[in-house]
Amino acid sequence: MTLLHPFSRTQILLPPHTGLDDWKSGYDYKIMDLAVVSANPSLTSDYVLMISYSRTRSCLAFWQPGDLRWTTIHMKSVVGFTDIHYFNGQFYVVPHIDGVWSIDVAGPSNPRPVVEHRLVVEIDDDASWTRGIELCLVEVSDETREEVKEINGLEDRAFFWGCNGSISIVSSEFIGVKPNHIYFTDWRFLKFEGGDGRYIGAYNVDEKGLSNEISDRIGTFVKLRGPPAELLSKLKQECSFSENSESLLALDELEILFKALEKSKCIDRVVFDLSLARGLDYYTGVIFEAVFKGEAQVGSIAAGGRYDNLIGMFGRRQVPAVGISLGIERVFAIMEQQKDKNQDIRATETQVLVSILVDDSALAAELVSELWNAKVKAEFMIDKRVMKHIGRASKSKIPWIVLLGERELSKGVVTLKDVVAAVDYEVPRDKLVDDLYRRLGMLSS
């Protein structure tokens, strides 16, 4: 058995698990619920590893470098642990019920480990199973026991809470972490009063939870999934959205997107899914995921969205941005499966840059989709400065540019530019595809 650092991949050899008390109890397997070290093993060898393991009941054991076996801690009055912490030279364990226990483990200089445990906080059974969220502060001292004191907030700290452990950090030391927030990392412990644990994410302590009515409303919305235009129309009829300016702005942005998708004749490939969620701390607009609809079932292969404030976190000014990340390993897996079917898999290069000189994303989508449907490799760019388009094409070695501005729109033409020869040709709008076929040496379909 080894202790593995997930990032550095450093491994520390541990005693066999078979030496743990109650490990051989007639069951096929055991579970190690929690593991906490008192110091960073990469920096010092003077540390203690405390674990909680279970099958029929939860047990505690610890190990120090140099020990040949685990030392079990017997706490007969305690059944099951939800958390372990190390603070100021002592471990603190939180059972399912009863309270908070302090455990003092002697250092490695002592040949016979000495363990002392005492109850520092006592909680009655009813309080320990209370639904909802209650913040309590425990001040640990040399006294036998301490009282639980209710507090109103976390101030500049944030608390991460989940089935695999919890931790409190100073939020200002970490980018994107909000002060006075509790972050639920899994469904098990997220229990708003009247809720069912579905809402994983950040909880603002100042908001004091969600009412049953709001929880139920959220639950109905996250189940919605369907055709973009149809579902958007349904959402616009919701009175609750019309009363919120941010909701109205979001619906307007979605309408712009969906109109562009209709113009590009690919809206039938898009599903509007309200359960989709990504990086709530930095995404500020539309988010999306791309899924491969073939025989290879690999889930989403790309995902991203709009984040207007993220770049500003690392620089001196805000820069609006849209980004996407690609799951390259999943793409490779799909390509391998396609290759097995003798399909031709090769890299492609853009042949035409569609340059829109007016602020009209729908026009860009309409024109570039026409070229895509004609099997012309194209991409588009929206900018009123012609030199921006020429610079983009030159840098990417795109041979042709289709320029479309106010003059071209009024005349019903496009300007076709040979980037290498720096020569312009005026082409009727309805003859663009045929003209490109001829210049690119492609056969007309």
N, C-alpha and C positions, 0 to 999 in steps of 0.2 A: 504494500500500500504506500502511496506517495502523496506528498503535498505539492500541487502543481500551481505555479504562477501562470495565469492565462495569457499574459502578454509577453513576458520574457521567456516563458517556457522552462524556467528553472524548476527542478524537481528536488524535493527533500524526502529521503527515505524514512518511512515511519514504521513502527512495530506492526506485526500482523494484527488484523482485526479479530482474529480468533482468540486473542488474549483478553478481549473485553468481557467483563462480567455480563452474564445473562445473554451472551451472544448465541450460545447453543441452547435454545429453548424449544426445539422441536419444529421450528418454522423454517421455511426455505430461504428467507432473505431477511436482511435488516436494512434500516435506512439511517444514514447519517444526515440529520436535519440541518445542523448548524456547525460551523467551524470558525473560531475567532483566535487570532494571535495577539499577544500582548505587545509585540514590537515587530518591526520590519525584518524578516529573516535575511534580506539582502544586505542589511546594514550591521546586524549584530547576531551573535549566537546565543545571547542571553534573553531568551523569550520563552513563553509558554503557549502551547496550542491547546485550547479547550474545545471539546466537541460535545454535541448532544446526539445520541443515537437511540433508536427505538425499534420495536416491533410490537410487543405486547404492552410496553410502557416506555416512557422516555428515561434515559439515563445520561449521566454526565461522566466524562473522563478527560484527563489531561496528559500531556506528554511534553517533556523538555529535551533538548538536544543532549545526547548521552544516555538517556533512559533506554532500557532494553524492552520495556513493556509499558502498556498504558496503566495509569492509576485511576481507578474508578472512584467516584464520589457518591456515597450512598446518602440519599435524602428521602427517607421512607415516607415522610408526610407530603411529598410533592409528586404529582403525576403529570408529566408532559410539560415541555418548555416551548415558549413562543419566541424567545429572543435571548441573546447573550451579548454583553458589552464589557469592554475593559476600560477602566478609568482610574487614574491616580493609584496604580499599583494593585488594584483589586478587580476581579471579575464580578459582574452583576448579572444574574439570571432572572428571567421573568417567566414564571410558570403560567399555565393556562388559567389557574385560579390561585388565590391565596395572597400574592403580593410580590415583592421584589426581595431577592436574597443576595447577600454579599458573600463572596468566596475568596478567601485569602490563601494563595498557594505559595509555599516556600520556594526560594530560588534554587538554581542548580547546584549551589555550593553545599546544600544540605543533602547528605546521602540518603536520608529517609524523608520523602516528601511529607510535609505537614499541611493539612487542610483544615481550615476553620471556616464554617459557614454560619451566618446568622440572618434572621429576618429583619430587614431594615424598613420595610413598608408593608403594612397589613391592609388588605382590601377585602371587604366582605363579599360573599358569593354573589349577591344581587348586583353590586356595583361592577364586578368584573365582567358581567355579561350584558351590561347596558348597551343598547343599540345606539348608533349615532357616534359623534366625535366629542370627546371631552379632553381638554388639555390639562395635565397635572404636572406640578414641579415637585421633585423630591430632593431635599437638601440632605446630603449624607454627612454624618458627623460621627463622633466616637460614642454617641449614645446608642442604647440597645435598639431602639426603633424610632422611626420618624413618621410624621404625619404626611398624608397626601394633600398638597395645597393646590387649589385650582388657580390657573393663570389665564389671562385673556388673549395672549398671542405669543408668537415666537420671535418678535422684533426682527433683527437682521438675520435670523437663522432660518433654514429650511430643513424639513424632516422627510426622509425617504422611508417608506413603510411598506413591507411586503412579507410574503410567506418565507422568503429565504433570508430574512434579517432586516434590520433597520439601522439608520445612521442619521445624525444631525450634523449639519455643516453650516459654516458662515457663507451666506449666499453671495455676498459681494466678492468673494474670492473665486467664484466660478461663473463663467459667461453663460447667460441664459437661465440661470437659476433665480427664481423670484423669492424675495424675502417674505416671511410670514406665510409660507405655503407648505402644505403637506403633499408630497408626491406619492401616490399609490402605484406600486410597481406590479401588482397583480390583483386579481379579482377577489381573492379570499378574504382580505381584511377591510375591503371598502364597503362599509355598511351604513349608508345614510339612513336615517330613521325612516322606515317604510320602504327603503330601497331593497334591491336584490343583488348588489355587488357588481352591476354591469359597468358602472362608469369609472373605468380606469383612467387616471390622469392626475391633474393638479387640483388641489382643493385650497381655496383662499380662506384662511382662518377668519378673516373679518366678515365673511359672508355667512358664517354660522350654518352652513349646510344648505341643502335643497329641500323645499317643501315636497310633500307627496304629489301635489298637482303638477309642479314643474318637472319632477322626475318622470312622471307618467307621460307628460307632453314630449320630453326629450326621447323617451322610449319609442313613441309612435313615429317620430321623424326619422330616427336612425334606421328604421326598418324599411324606409322608402327606397325603391330602386326601380329604374325603368327608362323609357325613352326620354332624352333630354328635354325637348320642347314640351312634351306632354306633362312631365313632372314639374317643370318650371312654371307652367301655367297654373298648375294646382297649388304650388307654393305661393304664388302671387295673390291668390284668393284668400290666403290665411290672414286674418285680422291681426294676429300677434306679430307678424312680420311688418305690417304697414305702420306699426307704432314705434318701430326701431329704425333709426337712420342708417346704422351700420348694416342691418339686414337688407334694407332697400338698396344700398350701394352694392352689396354682394349679389343680389338678384339682377341688378342692371349689368354688372360685369359678366355674369353668366349668360345673360341674353346676348351680349356682344359676341361672346365666344361661340354660342350655339348658332348664331346667324352666320358667322364665318365658317363653321363646320358644314352648315347647309349649303353655302355657296361653293364649298370645295367638294361637295357631293360625297362626304365621308361620314356624315352624322349617323348613318346606320351602323357604323362600326363603334359607336360610342355609347356607353351606358352611364347614366347619372346615378351615382350611388352615394346616399347621404351617410352611410356608415363608414365611409373612407375617412381615415384620420392620419395625419403625419405631423411631426414636430410642431406642436401647438405653440411652442415658445418663440418660433421665428418665422413660420409661414404666415403671410398676411393676406393671401388671396386664394385663387383657384389652386387646387392640388390635383394630381393625376397619377395613374398607374397604367402601364402598358402590359398587356397579357398576350401571350402567344396562343392563337386559336388553332393549333394543329394537334397531332396525335401526341406529341411530347408534352406531358403535364409537368411543368416546372414552376407554376405560379407566375407572379409578375416578373418581367424581365427588365423593366425600367420604371422609374418613379421620380417625381419632382413636384415643382410648383413655384409660386411667386413668393419672394421674401424681400420686401422693400427695406427692411431695417438691418438685415444680417451683416452686410458689408460694413455698415456704419459702426458695428460693434468692434471692428478691428481697425478702423481708420478714423479720419477726422470729419468725414462728411457722409451723408446718406446717399446710397446709390441704388435706385430701383433695379431689381433683377429677377429673372426667371431662370431656374436651373433644373437639370435633370441628371440623374445618376443611372448608369447602365450596369446591370448584373452580368458582367462579361462571362463569368463561368457558366451561367445559365444559357447564354447565347451560344457559347461553344458546345454545350450539351445538345442544344437543338441542331446546330450545324452538323455535329457528328451523326445524329440520327437521320438528318436529311441526306447526308453523304452516303449513308448505307443504302439509300434508295436510288443511288446513281443520279441524284439531282446535281445540277451544276451550281456550285457555290463559289462565288468569286467576288472580289472587291469592286466597287463601282465609283465613278467620279462624276461630279456635277458637270453637265454640259452647258446649262443655261442658268444665268442669274436673273430672276425676275425682279426688276428694280422699280418700286412704286414711289413716285415723287410726291404723292399726296397722302394725307393721313387717313387711310382707308384700308383696314385690315381685311375686310370682306372682299374688296377688289383684288387684293393680293392672293387670298385663298382661292378665289374663282379662277384667276389666270393660271396660277401654278398647278391647280388640280387638273386643268385642261391639258397641260403639258404632261403631267403624270399619267393621265388616262391615255395619252398618245405614246406612252413609253419613252418620253424624253426625260432624262435625268435633270431635274431642276430644283432650285431652292429660291426663296424670295427674301427681300430686304426692303424695309420701309424707311425712307429718309429723304428729305427734300434737297439734300446736297448731292449733286451728281458725282462729284469727285469721291465721295464716300463709297459709292457703288463701284466706281472704276477701281479704287484702291482695293476693295474687297475681292473683286474678280481677279485683279492682277496678282495679289498675294496668294490666292487659292488656285491660280492658273485655270480659271474658268474661261473658256474660249469665247463665249457669247453672252451679251447682256440684252435683255428686253426692257427698254425704258418706257415708262408710262406715267405721264404727267398731265397737267391741265391742258396743254396744247394738243397732246395726242388724244385725250378724251374728247375734246371739242371737234376734232377732225375724224374721229373714228379709226385711228391708225395706231401703230406702235413704232418705236424707233429701235431697230435691231443694230447692235453695235458689235463689230469685230474687234475684240480686245487687243489682239496681237497686232493687227494692221491699223488699228485706230481709225476705222472707216465706219460711217453710219449709213443705214439703209432705212427708208420709210416703207413700212409694209402695212397693207390693210389689215385691220384687226381680225377679220374672218379668214384671212389667208396665212396667218402666222404659223400654224402647225405645218402646212404644206411647204412653206418657205424654209422652215427649220429642217424639215426632212431632207430637202434638197441640199442645204448647206452642210448638214451633218453626214450626208451620204447614207441616209436611212431610207428604207423602202416604205412607201405609203401603205397604210393598212386599209 
